[in-house]
Amino acid sequence: MTKSERTANGWWWLRSPGNSQRTAALVCSHGDIVTFGIYVNYELGVRPALNLKF
């Protein structure tokens, strides 16, 4: 996924955990991946991601 594809819908969660049990990694509106995470009580969207190979 390119950075321009990641910026299409603002902030969204990733499945990956952040650096504590209360945080999750996310993608910010600039398309950057925030690996340390933020607390999961924030209202962010979830974007499905699939990697299908036929």
All heavy atoms as atom14 arrays in JSON, in Angstrom:
{
  "sequence": "MTKSERTANGWWWLRSPGNSQRTAALVCSHGDIVTFGIYVNYELGVRPALNLKF",
  "atom14_mask": [
    [1, 1, 1, 1, 1, 1, 1, 1, 0, 0, 0, 0, 0, 0],
    [1, 1, 1, 1, 1, 1, 1, 0, 0, 0, 0, 0, 0, 0],
    [1, 1, 1, 1, 1, 1, 1, 1, 1, 0, 0, 0, 0, 0],
    [1, 1, 1, 1, 1, 1, 0, 0, 0, 0, 0, 0, 0, 0],
    [1, 1, 1, 1, 1, 1, 1, 1, 1, 0, 0, 0, 0, 0],
    [1, 1, 1, 1, 1, 1, 1, 1, 1, 1, 1, 0, 0, 0],
    [1, 1, 1, 1, 1, 1, 1, 0, 0, 0, 0, 0, 0, 0],
    [1, 1, 1, 1, 1, 0, 0, 0, 0, 0, 0, 0, 0, 0],
    [1, 1, 1, 1, 1, 1, 1, 1, 0, 0, 0, 0, 0, 0],
    [1, 1, 1, 1, 0, 0, 0, 0, 0, 0, 0, 0, 0, 0],
    [1, 1, 1, 1, 1, 1, 1, 1, 1, 1, 1, 1, 1, 1],
    [1, 1, 1, 1, 1, 1, 1, 1, 1, 1, 1, 1, 1, 1],
    [1, 1, 1, 1, 1, 1, 1, 1, 1, 1, 1, 1, 1, 1],
    [1, 1, 1, 1, 1, 1, 1, 1, 0, 0, 0, 0, 0, 0],
    [1, 1, 1, 1, 1, 1, 1, 1, 1, 1, 1, 0, 0, 0],
    [1, 1, 1, 1, 1, 1, 0, 0, 0, 0, 0, 0, 0, 0],
    [1, 1, 1, 1, 1, 1, 1, 0, 0, 0, 0, 0, 0, 0],
    [1, 1, 1, 1, 0, 0, 0, 0, 0, 0, 0, 0, 0, 0],
    [1, 1, 1, 1, 1, 1, 1, 1, 0, 0, 0, 0, 0, 0],
    [1, 1, 1, 1, 1, 1, 0, 0, 0, 0, 0, 0, 0, 0],
    [1, 1, 1, 1, 1, 1, 1, 1, 1, 0, 0, 0, 0, 0],
    [1, 1, 1, 1, 1, 1, 1, 1, 1, 1, 1, 0, 0, 0],
    [1, 1, 1, 1, 1, 1, 1, 0, 0, 0, 0, 0, 0, 0],
    [1, 1, 1, 1, 1, 0, 0, 0, 0, 0, 0, 0, 0, 0],
    [1, 1, 1, 1, 1, 0, 0, 0, 0, 0, 0, 0, 0, 0],
    [1, 1, 1, 1, 1, 1, 1, 1, 0, 0, 0, 0, 0, 0],
    [1, 1, 1, 1, 1, 1, 1, 0, 0, 0, 0, 0, 0, 0],
    [1, 1, 1, 1, 1, 1, 0, 0, 0, 0, 0, 0, 0, 0],
    [1, 1, 1, 1, 1, 1, 0, 0, 0, 0, 0, 0, 0, 0],
    [1, 1, 1, 1, 1, 1, 1, 1, 1, 1, 0, 0, 0, 0],
    [1, 1, 1, 1, 0, 0, 0, 0, 0, 0, 0, 0, 0, 0],
    [1, 1, 1, 1, 1, 1, 1, 1, 0, 0, 0, 0, 0, 0],
    [1, 1, 1, 1, 1, 1, 1, 1, 0, 0, 0, 0, 0, 0],
    [1, 1, 1, 1, 1, 1, 1, 0, 0, 0, 0, 0, 0, 0],
    [1, 1, 1, 1, 1, 1, 1, 0, 0, 0, 0, 0, 0, 0],
    [1, 1, 1, 1, 1, 1, 1, 1, 1, 1, 1, 0, 0, 0],
    [1, 1, 1, 1, 0, 0, 0, 0, 0, 0, 0, 0, 0, 0],
    [1, 1, 1, 1, 1, 1, 1, 1, 0, 0, 0, 0, 0, 0],
    [1, 1, 1, 1, 1, 1, 1, 1, 1, 1, 1, 1, 0, 0],
    [1, 1, 1, 1, 1, 1, 1, 0, 0, 0, 0, 0, 0, 0],
    [1, 1, 1, 1, 1, 1, 1, 1, 0, 0, 0, 0, 0, 0],
    [1, 1, 1, 1, 1, 1, 1, 1, 1, 1, 1, 1, 0, 0],
    [1, 1, 1, 1, 1, 1, 1, 1, 1, 0, 0, 0, 0, 0],
    [1, 1, 1, 1, 1, 1, 1, 1, 0, 0, 0, 0, 0, 0],
    [1, 1, 1, 1, 0, 0, 0, 0, 0, 0, 0, 0, 0, 0],
    [1, 1, 1, 1, 1, 1, 1, 0, 0, 0, 0, 0, 0, 0],
    [1, 1, 1, 1, 1, 1, 1, 1, 1, 1, 1, 0, 0, 0],
    [1, 1, 1, 1, 1, 1, 1, 0, 0, 0, 0, 0, 0, 0],
    [1, 1, 1, 1, 1, 0, 0, 0, 0, 0, 0, 0, 0, 0],
    [1, 1, 1, 1, 1, 1, 1, 1, 0, 0, 0, 0, 0, 0],
    [1, 1, 1, 1, 1, 1, 1, 1, 0, 0, 0, 0, 0, 0],
    [1, 1, 1, 1, 1, 1, 1, 1, 0, 0, 0, 0, 0, 0],
    [1, 1, 1, 1, 1, 1, 1, 1, 1, 0, 0, 0, 0, 0],
    [1, 1, 1, 1, 1, 1, 1, 1, 1, 1, 1, 0, 0, 0]
  ],
  "atom14_positions": [
    [[0.84, -1.17, 0.0], [0.0, 0.0, 0.0], [0.89, 1.24, 0.0], [1.8, 1.37, 0.8], [-0.9, -0.04, 1.23], [-1.8, 1.15, 1.35], [-2.94, 1.07, 2.75], [-3.96, -0.29, 2.26], [0.0, 0.0, 0.0], [0.0, 0.0, 0.0], [0.0, 0.0, 0.0], [0.0, 0.0, 0.0], [0.0, 0.0, 0.0], [0.0, 0.0, 0.0]],
    [[0.6, 2.14, -0.89], [1.4, 3.36, -0.98], [0.93, 4.39, 0.04], [-0.16, 4.29, 0.58], [1.3, 3.98, -2.39], [-0.05, 4.43, -2.58], [1.69, 3.0, -3.47], [0.0, 0.0, 0.0], [0.0, 0.0, 0.0], [0.0, 0.0, 0.0], [0.0, 0.0, 0.0], [0.0, 0.0, 0.0], [0.0, 0.0, 0.0], [0.0, 0.0, 0.0]],
    [[1.76, 5.39, 0.27], [1.4, 6.44, 1.22], [0.15, 7.18, 0.75], [-0.7, 7.53, 1.54], [2.56, 7.4, 1.42], [2.32, 8.39, 2.52], [3.58, 9.16, 2.84], [3.34, 10.12, 3.99], [4.55, 10.81, 4.4], [0.0, 0.0, 0.0], [0.0, 0.0, 0.0], [0.0, 0.0, 0.0], [0.0, 0.0, 0.0], [0.0, 0.0, 0.0]],
    [[0.0, 7.4, -0.55], [-1.2, 8.09, -1.05], [-2.46, 7.26, -0.81], [-3.53, 7.8, -0.55], [-1.06, 8.43, -2.53], [-0.95, 7.25, -3.3], [0.0, 0.0, 0.0], [0.0, 0.0, 0.0], [0.0, 0.0, 0.0], [0.0, 0.0, 0.0], [0.0, 0.0, 0.0], [0.0, 0.0, 0.0], [0.0, 0.0, 0.0], [0.0, 0.0, 0.0]],
    [[-2.36, 5.94, -0.86], [-3.51, 5.09, -0.55], [-3.85, 5.16, 0.94], [-5.01, 5.09, 1.32], [-3.23, 3.64, -0.95], [-3.19, 3.42, -2.43], [-2.73, 2.02, -2.79], [-1.78, 1.52, -2.16], [-3.33, 1.44, -3.7], [0.0, 0.0, 0.0], [0.0, 0.0, 0.0], [0.0, 0.0, 0.0], [0.0, 0.0, 0.0], [0.0, 0.0, 0.0]],
    [[-2.85, 5.3, 1.79], [-3.08, 5.36, 3.22], [-3.71, 6.68, 3.65], [-4.36, 6.76, 4.68], [-1.76, 5.16, 3.99], [-1.21, 3.78, 3.85], [-0.09, 3.52, 4.85], [0.99, 4.46, 4.83], [2.19, 4.25, 4.29], [2.45, 3.1, 3.71], [3.13, 5.16, 4.34], [0.0, 0.0, 0.0], [0.0, 0.0, 0.0], [0.0, 0.0, 0.0]],
    [[-3.56, 7.75, 2.89], [-4.09, 9.05, 3.28], [-5.53, 9.26, 2.85], [-6.14, 10.26, 3.18], [-3.23, 10.19, 2.71], [-3.24, 10.11, 1.29], [-1.82, 10.13, 3.24], [0.0, 0.0, 0.0], [0.0, 0.0, 0.0], [0.0, 0.0, 0.0], [0.0, 0.0, 0.0], [0.0, 0.0, 0.0], [0.0, 0.0, 0.0], [0.0, 0.0, 0.0]],
    [[-6.12, 8.34, 2.14], [-7.44, 8.53, 1.54], [-8.56, 8.78, 2.55], [-9.48, 9.54, 2.27], [-7.78, 7.33, 0.67], [0.0, 0.0, 0.0], [0.0, 0.0, 0.0], [0.0, 0.0, 0.0], [0.0, 0.0, 0.0], [0.0, 0.0, 0.0], [0.0, 0.0, 0.0], [0.0, 0.0, 0.0], [0.0, 0.0, 0.0], [0.0, 0.0, 0.0]],
    [[-8.52, 8.17, 3.72], [-9.66, 8.26, 4.63], [-9.31, 8.74, 6.02], [-9.98, 8.38, 6.99], [-10.35, 6.9, 4.72], [-11.0, 6.51, 3.42], [-11.63, 7.33, 2.79], [-10.84, 5.28, 3.03], [0.0, 0.0, 0.0], [0.0, 0.0, 0.0], [0.0, 0.0, 0.0], [0.0, 0.0, 0.0], [0.0, 0.0, 0.0], [0.0, 0.0, 0.0]],
    [[-8.3, 9.52, 6.18], [-7.95, 10.03, 7.5], [-7.3, 8.99, 8.39], [-6.62, 8.08, 7.93], [0.0, 0.0, 0.0], [0.0, 0.0, 0.0], [0.0, 0.0, 0.0], [0.0, 0.0, 0.0], [0.0, 0.0, 0.0], [0.0, 0.0, 0.0], [0.0, 0.0, 0.0], [0.0, 0.0, 0.0], [0.0, 0.0, 0.0], [0.0, 0.0, 0.0]],
    [[-7.51, 9.1, 9.69], [-6.9, 8.22, 10.67], [-7.62, 6.89, 10.72], [-8.84, 6.84, 10.68], [-6.98, 8.87, 12.05], [-6.18, 10.11, 12.2], [-6.45, 11.31, 11.61], [-5.02, 10.3, 12.99], [-5.51, 12.24, 11.99], [-4.62, 11.64, 12.85], [-4.28, 9.46, 13.8], [-3.51, 12.15, 13.5], [-3.18, 9.99, 14.46], [-2.81, 11.31, 14.29]],
    [[-6.87, 5.79, 10.88], [-7.49, 4.48, 11.05], [-6.55, 3.54, 11.76], [-5.34, 3.68, 11.73], [-7.99, 3.89, 9.74], [-7.1, 4.03, 8.54], [-6.97, 5.12, 7.75], [-6.23, 3.04, 8.0], [-6.06, 4.88, 6.74], [-5.6, 3.6, 6.87], [-5.91, 1.73, 8.34], [-4.69, 2.91, 6.1], [-5.0, 1.04, 7.56], [-4.41, 1.63, 6.46]],
    [[-7.15, 2.6, 12.5], [-6.41, 1.63, 13.31], [-5.75, 0.55, 12.46], [-6.26, 0.19, 11.41], [-7.34, 0.91, 14.28], [-7.97, 1.75, 15.32], [-9.3, 2.08, 15.4], [-7.35, 2.38, 16.43], [-9.51, 2.88, 16.49], [-8.33, 3.09, 17.14], [-6.03, 2.44, 16.88], [-8.05, 3.81, 18.28], [-5.76, 3.17, 18.02], [-6.76, 3.83, 18.71]],
    [[-4.68, 0.01, 12.97], [-4.06, -1.2, 12.43], [-4.31, -2.34, 13.41], [-4.68, -2.11, 14.56], [-2.56, -0.99, 12.25], [-2.16, 0.08, 11.24], [-0.66, 0.32, 11.29], [-2.59, -0.32, 9.84], [0.0, 0.0, 0.0], [0.0, 0.0, 0.0], [0.0, 0.0, 0.0], [0.0, 0.0, 0.0], [0.0, 0.0, 0.0], [0.0, 0.0, 0.0]],
    [[-4.12, -3.56, 12.97], [-4.25, -4.71, 13.87], [-3.1, -4.79, 14.86], [-3.23, -5.38, 15.92], [-4.22, -6.01, 13.05], [-5.55, -6.55, 12.72], [-5.42, -7.85, 11.97], [-5.16, -8.96, 12.88], [-4.86, -10.18, 12.48], [-4.72, -10.43, 11.21], [-4.66, -11.12, 13.35], [0.0, 0.0, 0.0], [0.0, 0.0, 0.0], [0.0, 0.0, 0.0]],
    [[-2.01, -4.22, 14.52], [-0.79, -4.32, 15.33], [-0.94, -3.58, 16.65], [-1.49, -2.48, 16.69], [0.39, -3.73, 14.58], [0.52, -4.35, 13.33], [0.0, 0.0, 0.0], [0.0, 0.0, 0.0], [0.0, 0.0, 0.0], [0.0, 0.0, 0.0], [0.0, 0.0, 0.0], [0.0, 0.0, 0.0], [0.0, 0.0, 0.0], [0.0, 0.0, 0.0]],
    [[-0.43, -4.16, 17.72], [-0.47, -3.47, 19.01], [0.54, -2.33, 19.03], [1.5, -2.31, 18.26], [-0.07, -4.56, 20.01], [0.74, -5.52, 19.21], [0.18, -5.48, 17.82], [0.0, 0.0, 0.0], [0.0, 0.0, 0.0], [0.0, 0.0, 0.0], [0.0, 0.0, 0.0], [0.0, 0.0, 0.0], [0.0, 0.0, 0.0], [0.0, 0.0, 0.0]],
    [[0.31, -1.38, 19.92], [1.28, -0.3, 20.14], [2.33, -0.78, 21.13], [2.57, -1.98, 21.27], [0.0, 0.0, 0.0], [0.0, 0.0, 0.0], [0.0, 0.0, 0.0], [0.0, 0.0, 0.0], [0.0, 0.0, 0.0], [0.0, 0.0, 0.0], [0.0, 0.0, 0.0], [0.0, 0.0, 0.0], [0.0, 0.0, 0.0], [0.0, 0.0, 0.0]],
    [[2.91, 0.14, 21.86], [3.97, -0.23, 22.79], [3.47, -0.57, 24.19], [4.25, -0.77, 25.1], [5.06, 0.84, 22.84], [4.53, 2.19, 23.3], [3.36, 2.34, 23.59], [5.4, 3.17, 23.34], [0.0, 0.0, 0.0], [0.0, 0.0, 0.0], [0.0, 0.0, 0.0], [0.0, 0.0, 0.0], [0.0, 0.0, 0.0], [0.0, 0.0, 0.0]],
    [[2.16, -0.62, 24.39], [1.6, -1.09, 25.66], [0.3, -1.84, 25.37], [-0.2, -1.83, 24.24], [1.32, 0.09, 26.61], [0.14, 0.76, 26.26], [0.0, 0.0, 0.0], [0.0, 0.0, 0.0], [0.0, 0.0, 0.0], [0.0, 0.0, 0.0], [0.0, 0.0, 0.0], [0.0, 0.0, 0.0], [0.0, 0.0, 0.0], [0.0, 0.0, 0.0]],
    [[-0.26, -2.47, 26.38], [-1.47, -3.26, 26.2], [-2.7, -2.39, 25.92], [-3.71, -2.89, 25.44], [-1.74, -4.11, 27.43], [-0.75, -5.23, 27.61], [-1.07, -6.08, 28.82], [-1.9, -5.73, 29.64], [-0.41, -7.21, 28.92], [0.0, 0.0, 0.0], [0.0, 0.0, 0.0], [0.0, 0.0, 0.0], [0.0, 0.0, 0.0], [0.0, 0.0, 0.0]],
    [[-2.62, -1.13, 26.2], [-3.77, -0.23, 26.01], [-3.71, 0.57, 24.72], [-4.56, 1.41, 24.47], [-3.87, 0.73, 27.18], [-4.16, 0.04, 28.46], [-4.3, 1.03, 29.57], [-4.57, 0.35, 30.82], [-4.71, 0.95, 31.96], [-4.6, 2.26, 32.04], [-4.97, 0.26, 33.05], [0.0, 0.0, 0.0], [0.0, 0.0, 0.0], [0.0, 0.0, 0.0]],
    [[-2.69, 0.35, 23.91], [-2.54, 1.13, 22.67], [-2.54, 0.21, 21.46], [-2.28, -0.98, 21.55], [-1.24, 1.95, 22.68], [-0.12, 1.06, 22.76], [-1.2, 2.94, 23.82], [0.0, 0.0, 0.0], [0.0, 0.0, 0.0], [0.0, 0.0, 0.0], [0.0, 0.0, 0.0], [0.0, 0.0, 0.0], [0.0, 0.0, 0.0], [0.0, 0.0, 0.0]],
    [[-2.85, 0.81, 20.33], [-2.8, 0.09, 19.06], [-2.12, 0.99, 18.03], [-2.24, 2.22, 18.09], [-4.2, -0.27, 18.59], [0.0, 0.0, 0.0], [0.0, 0.0, 0.0], [0.0, 0.0, 0.0], [0.0, 0.0, 0.0], [0.0, 0.0, 0.0], [0.0, 0.0, 0.0], [0.0, 0.0, 0.0], [0.0, 0.0, 0.0], [0.0, 0.0, 0.0]],
    [[-1.42, 0.38, 17.09], [-0.79, 1.14, 16.02], [-1.87, 1.7, 15.09], [-2.98, 1.19, 15.04], [0.17, 0.24, 15.25], [0.0, 0.0, 0.0], [0.0, 0.0, 0.0], [0.0, 0.0, 0.0], [0.0, 0.0, 0.0], [0.0, 0.0, 0.0], [0.0, 0.0, 0.0], [0.0, 0.0, 0.0], [0.0, 0.0, 0.0], [0.0, 0.0, 0.0]],
    [[-1.53, 2.75, 14.38], [-2.51, 3.38, 13.5], [-1.82, 4.07, 12.34], [-0.6, 4.2, 12.31], [-3.32, 4.4, 14.29], [-2.51, 5.56, 14.86], [-3.12, 6.87, 14.44], [-2.46, 5.44, 16.36], [0.0, 0.0, 0.0], [0.0, 0.0, 0.0], [0.0, 0.0, 0.0], [0.0, 0.0, 0.0], [0.0, 0.0, 0.0], [0.0, 0.0, 0.0]],
    [[-2.62, 4.52, 11.39], [-2.15, 5.33, 10.27], [-2.78, 6.71, 10.44], [-4.0, 6.82, 10.62], [-2.55, 4.73, 8.92], [-2.14, 5.63, 7.77], [-1.93, 3.35, 8.76], [0.0, 0.0, 0.0], [0.0, 0.0, 0.0], [0.0, 0.0, 0.0], [0.0, 0.0, 0.0], [0.0, 0.0, 0.0], [0.0, 0.0, 0.0], [0.0, 0.0, 0.0]],
    [[-1.97, 7.76, 10.43], [-2.5, 9.11, 10.61], [-2.94, 9.69, 9.26], [-2.73, 9.09, 8.21], [-1.47, 10.01, 11.29], [-0.09, 10.47, 10.25], [0.0, 0.0, 0.0], [0.0, 0.0, 0.0], [0.0, 0.0, 0.0], [0.0, 0.0, 0.0], [0.0, 0.0, 0.0], [0.0, 0.0, 0.0], [0.0, 0.0, 0.0], [0.0, 0.0, 0.0]],
    [[-3.53, 10.86, 9.31], [-4.09, 11.46, 8.1], [-3.04, 11.84, 7.06], [-3.36, 12.05, 5.9], [-4.91, 12.7, 8.47], [-4.09, 13.65, 9.11], [0.0, 0.0, 0.0], [0.0, 0.0, 0.0], [0.0, 0.0, 0.0], [0.0, 0.0, 0.0], [0.0, 0.0, 0.0], [0.0, 0.0, 0.0], [0.0, 0.0, 0.0], [0.0, 0.0, 0.0]],
    [[-1.76, 11.92, 7.46], [-0.68, 12.19, 6.51], [-0.17, 10.92, 5.85], [0.73, 10.97, 5.02], [0.48, 12.9, 7.21], [0.1, 14.24, 7.72], [0.15, 14.55, 9.06], [-0.36, 15.35, 7.09], [-0.26, 15.79, 9.23], [-0.58, 16.29, 8.05], [0.0, 0.0, 0.0], [0.0, 0.0, 0.0], [0.0, 0.0, 0.0], [0.0, 0.0, 0.0]],
    [[-0.71, 9.76, 6.27], [-0.28, 8.49, 5.71], [0.87, 7.84, 6.44], [1.35, 6.8, 6.03], [0.0, 0.0, 0.0], [0.0, 0.0, 0.0], [0.0, 0.0, 0.0], [0.0, 0.0, 0.0], [0.0, 0.0, 0.0], [0.0, 0.0, 0.0], [0.0, 0.0, 0.0], [0.0, 0.0, 0.0], [0.0, 0.0, 0.0], [0.0, 0.0, 0.0]],
    [[1.32, 8.45, 7.52], [2.42, 7.88, 8.3], [1.88, 6.81, 9.25], [0.79, 6.95, 9.8], [3.14, 8.95, 9.11], [3.8, 9.99, 8.22], [4.3, 9.61, 7.14], [3.8, 11.18, 8.59], [0.0, 0.0, 0.0], [0.0, 0.0, 0.0], [0.0, 0.0, 0.0], [0.0, 0.0, 0.0], [0.0, 0.0, 0.0], [0.0, 0.0, 0.0]],
    [[2.65, 5.76, 9.47], [2.28, 4.71, 10.39], [2.85, 5.06, 11.76], [4.03, 5.32, 11.9], [2.8, 3.35, 9.9], [2.16, 3.02, 8.56], [2.51, 2.26, 10.93], [2.75, 1.81, 7.88], [0.0, 0.0, 0.0], [0.0, 0.0, 0.0], [0.0, 0.0, 0.0], [0.0, 0.0, 0.0], [0.0, 0.0, 0.0], [0.0, 0.0, 0.0]],
    [[1.98, 5.07, 12.76], [2.37, 5.4, 14.13], [2.48, 4.09, 14.89], [1.49, 3.52, 15.34], [1.34, 6.34, 14.79], [1.75, 6.7, 16.21], [1.14, 7.59, 13.95], [0.0, 0.0, 0.0], [0.0, 0.0, 0.0], [0.0, 0.0, 0.0], [0.0, 0.0, 0.0], [0.0, 0.0, 0.0], [0.0, 0.0, 0.0], [0.0, 0.0, 0.0]],
    [[3.71, 3.58, 14.99], [3.91, 2.24, 15.57], [3.81, 2.2, 17.08], [3.46, 1.17, 17.64], [5.27, 1.66, 15.14], [6.3, 2.55, 15.55], [5.34, 1.45, 13.64], [0.0, 0.0, 0.0], [0.0, 0.0, 0.0], [0.0, 0.0, 0.0], [0.0, 0.0, 0.0], [0.0, 0.0, 0.0], [0.0, 0.0, 0.0], [0.0, 0.0, 0.0]],
    [[4.11, 3.32, 17.78], [4.0, 3.29, 19.24], [2.56, 3.24, 19.69], [2.25, 2.83, 20.79], [4.73, 4.48, 19.87], [4.22, 5.82, 19.44], [3.14, 6.39, 20.09], [4.83, 6.51, 18.41], [2.66, 7.64, 19.7], [4.37, 7.76, 18.02], [3.27, 8.32, 18.66], [0.0, 0.0, 0.0], [0.0, 0.0, 0.0], [0.0, 0.0, 0.0]],
    [[1.63, 3.65, 18.83], [0.21, 3.56, 19.1], [-0.35, 4.68, 19.94], [0.38, 5.52, 20.45], [0.0, 0.0, 0.0], [0.0, 0.0, 0.0], [0.0, 0.0, 0.0], [0.0, 0.0, 0.0], [0.0, 0.0, 0.0], [0.0, 0.0, 0.0], [0.0, 0.0, 0.0], [0.0, 0.0, 0.0], [0.0, 0.0, 0.0], [0.0, 0.0, 0.0]],
    [[-1.68, 4.69, 20.04], [-2.39, 5.59, 20.94], [-3.45, 4.77, 21.65], [-3.78, 3.66, 21.23], [-3.02, 6.8, 20.21], [-4.05, 6.37, 19.19], [-1.96, 7.68, 19.6], [-4.85, 7.51, 18.61], [0.0, 0.0, 0.0], [0.0, 0.0, 0.0], [0.0, 0.0, 0.0], [0.0, 0.0, 0.0], [0.0, 0.0, 0.0], [0.0, 0.0, 0.0]],
    [[-3.99, 5.32, 22.72], [-5.0, 4.6, 23.49], [-6.22, 4.28, 22.63], [-6.68, 5.12, 21.86], [-5.4, 5.4, 24.72], [-4.31, 5.45, 25.75], [-3.53, 6.57, 25.91], [-4.04, 4.33, 26.54], [-2.51, 6.61, 26.85], [-3.02, 4.35, 27.46], [-2.26, 5.49, 27.62], [-1.26, 5.5, 28.53], [0.0, 0.0, 0.0], [0.0, 0.0, 0.0]],
    [[-6.75, 3.1, 22.78], [-7.83, 2.63, 21.92], [-9.19, 3.24, 22.25], [-10.16, 2.91, 21.61], [-7.92, 1.09, 21.92], [-6.7, 0.48, 21.3], [-8.14, 0.55, 23.32], [0.0, 0.0, 0.0], [0.0, 0.0, 0.0], [0.0, 0.0, 0.0], [0.0, 0.0, 0.0], [0.0, 0.0, 0.0], [0.0, 0.0, 0.0], [0.0, 0.0, 0.0]],
    [[-9.27, 4.15, 23.21], [-10.55, 4.77, 23.48], [-10.83, 5.95, 22.55], [-11.89, 6.55, 22.62], [-10.65, 5.22, 24.94], [-9.59, 6.24, 25.33], [-8.67, 6.5, 24.56], [-9.71, 6.81, 26.5], [0.0, 0.0, 0.0], [0.0, 0.0, 0.0], [0.0, 0.0, 0.0], [0.0, 0.0, 0.0], [0.0, 0.0, 0.0], [0.0, 0.0, 0.0]],
    [[-9.89, 6.32, 21.68], [-10.14, 7.35, 20.69], [-11.06, 6.81, 19.61], [-11.04, 5.61, 19.31], [-8.83, 7.82, 20.03], [-8.0, 8.7, 20.93], [-6.98, 8.16, 21.69], [-8.23, 10.06, 20.99], [-6.21, 8.96, 22.52], [-7.47, 10.88, 21.8], [-6.46, 10.32, 22.56], [-5.7, 11.12, 23.36], [0.0, 0.0, 0.0], [0.0, 0.0, 0.0]],
    [[-11.86, 7.66, 19.01], [-12.79, 7.23, 17.97], [-12.13, 7.34, 16.61], [-12.16, 8.39, 15.98], [-14.06, 8.06, 18.02], [-14.85, 7.85, 19.29], [-16.11, 8.71, 19.33], [-16.45, 9.33, 18.32], [-16.73, 8.74, 20.4], [0.0, 0.0, 0.0], [0.0, 0.0, 0.0], [0.0, 0.0, 0.0], [0.0, 0.0, 0.0], [0.0, 0.0, 0.0]],
    [[-11.55, 6.26, 16.16], [-10.95, 6.19, 14.83], [-11.65, 5.11, 14.04], [-12.25, 4.2, 14.6], [-9.45, 5.86, 14.93], [-8.57, 6.82, 15.69], [-7.14, 6.33, 15.7], [-8.65, 8.22, 15.1], [0.0, 0.0, 0.0], [0.0, 0.0, 0.0], [0.0, 0.0, 0.0], [0.0, 0.0, 0.0], [0.0, 0.0, 0.0], [0.0, 0.0, 0.0]],
    [[-11.54, 5.19, 12.74], [-12.13, 4.16, 11.9], [-11.26, 2.92, 11.81], [-10.1, 2.91, 12.2], [0.0, 0.0, 0.0], [0.0, 0.0, 0.0], [0.0, 0.0, 0.0], [0.0, 0.0, 0.0], [0.0, 0.0, 0.0], [0.0, 0.0, 0.0], [0.0, 0.0, 0.0], [0.0, 0.0, 0.0], [0.0, 0.0, 0.0], [0.0, 0.0, 0.0]],
    [[-11.86, 1.87, 11.31], [-11.14, 0.63, 11.01], [-11.26, 0.43, 9.51], [-12.35, 0.48, 8.95], [-11.75, -0.56, 11.77], [-11.06, -1.85, 11.38], [-11.66, -0.34, 13.27], [0.0, 0.0, 0.0], [0.0, 0.0, 0.0], [0.0, 0.0, 0.0], [0.0, 0.0, 0.0], [0.0, 0.0, 0.0], [0.0, 0.0, 0.0], [0.0, 0.0, 0.0]],
    [[-10.13, 0.22, 8.89], [-10.13, 0.04, 7.44], [-9.71, -1.38, 7.13], [-8.6, -1.8, 7.48], [-9.15, 1.04, 6.82], [-9.13, 1.01, 5.34], [-8.24, 2.13, 4.84], [-8.15, 2.07, 3.4], [-7.47, 2.92, 2.68], [-6.84, 3.92, 3.26], [-7.41, 2.8, 1.38], [0.0, 0.0, 0.0], [0.0, 0.0, 0.0], [0.0, 0.0, 0.0]],
    [[-10.57, -2.14, 6.46], [-10.19, -3.51, 6.14], [-9.04, -3.52, 5.12], [-8.98, -2.69, 4.24], [-11.44, -4.12, 5.53], [-12.29, -2.98, 5.15], [-11.89, -1.81, 5.98], [0.0, 0.0, 0.0], [0.0, 0.0, 0.0], [0.0, 0.0, 0.0], [0.0, 0.0, 0.0], [0.0, 0.0, 0.0], [0.0, 0.0, 0.0], [0.0, 0.0, 0.0]],
    [[-8.15, -4.45, 5.31], [-7.02, -4.59, 4.39], [-6.86, -6.06, 4.03], [-6.82, -6.93, 4.88], [-5.74, -4.08, 5.05], [0.0, 0.0, 0.0], [0.0, 0.0, 0.0], [0.0, 0.0, 0.0], [0.0, 0.0, 0.0], [0.0, 0.0, 0.0], [0.0, 0.0, 0.0], [0.0, 0.0, 0.0], [0.0, 0.0, 0.0], [0.0, 0.0, 0.0]],
    [[-6.81, -6.32, 2.76], [-6.67, -7.68, 2.26], [-5.52, -7.72, 1.26], [-5.31, -6.8, 0.5], [-7.94, -8.14, 1.56], [-9.21, -8.14, 2.4], [-10.4, -8.43, 1.52], [-9.13, -9.17, 3.49], [0.0, 0.0, 0.0], [0.0, 0.0, 0.0], [0.0, 0.0, 0.0], [0.0, 0.0, 0.0], [0.0, 0.0, 0.0], [0.0, 0.0, 0.0]],
    [[-4.82, -8.82, 1.26], [-3.76, -9.04, 0.29], [-4.06, -10.38, -0.36], [-3.65, -11.43, 0.14], [-2.39, -9.03, 0.98], [-1.27, -9.12, -0.02], [-1.49, -9.04, -1.22], [-0.06, -9.3, 0.46], [0.0, 0.0, 0.0], [0.0, 0.0, 0.0], [0.0, 0.0, 0.0], [0.0, 0.0, 0.0], [0.0, 0.0, 0.0], [0.0, 0.0, 0.0]],
    [[-4.8, -10.35, -1.45], [-5.2, -11.57, -2.12], [-4.28, -11.86, -3.29], [-3.96, -10.96, -4.08], [-6.63, -11.45, -2.64], [-7.7, -11.15, -1.58], [-9.05, -10.93, -2.27], [-7.79, -12.27, -0.58], [0.0, 0.0, 0.0], [0.0, 0.0, 0.0], [0.0, 0.0, 0.0], [0.0, 0.0, 0.0], [0.0, 0.0, 0.0], [0.0, 0.0, 0.0]],
    [[-3.86, -13.09, -3.4], [-3.04, -13.52, -4.54], [-3.78, -14.65, -5.23], [-4.14, -15.65, -4.62], [-1.67, -13.98, -4.07], [-0.85, -12.87, -3.5], [0.54, -13.35, -3.12], [1.32, -12.19, -2.52], [2.69, -12.57, -2.22], [0.0, 0.0, 0.0], [0.0, 0.0, 0.0], [0.0, 0.0, 0.0], [0.0, 0.0, 0.0], [0.0, 0.0, 0.0]],
    [[-4.02, -14.48, -6.52], [-4.71, -15.52, -7.3], [-3.74, -16.24, -8.19], [-2.83, -15.74, -8.69], [-5.81, -14.89, -8.14], [-6.92, -14.33, -7.32], [-6.97, -13.0, -7.0], [-7.93, -15.16, -6.86], [-8.0, -12.47, -6.25], [-8.97, -14.65, -6.12], [-9.0, -13.31, -5.81], [0.0, 0.0, 0.0], [0.0, 0.0, 0.0], [0.0, 0.0, 0.0]]
  ]
}
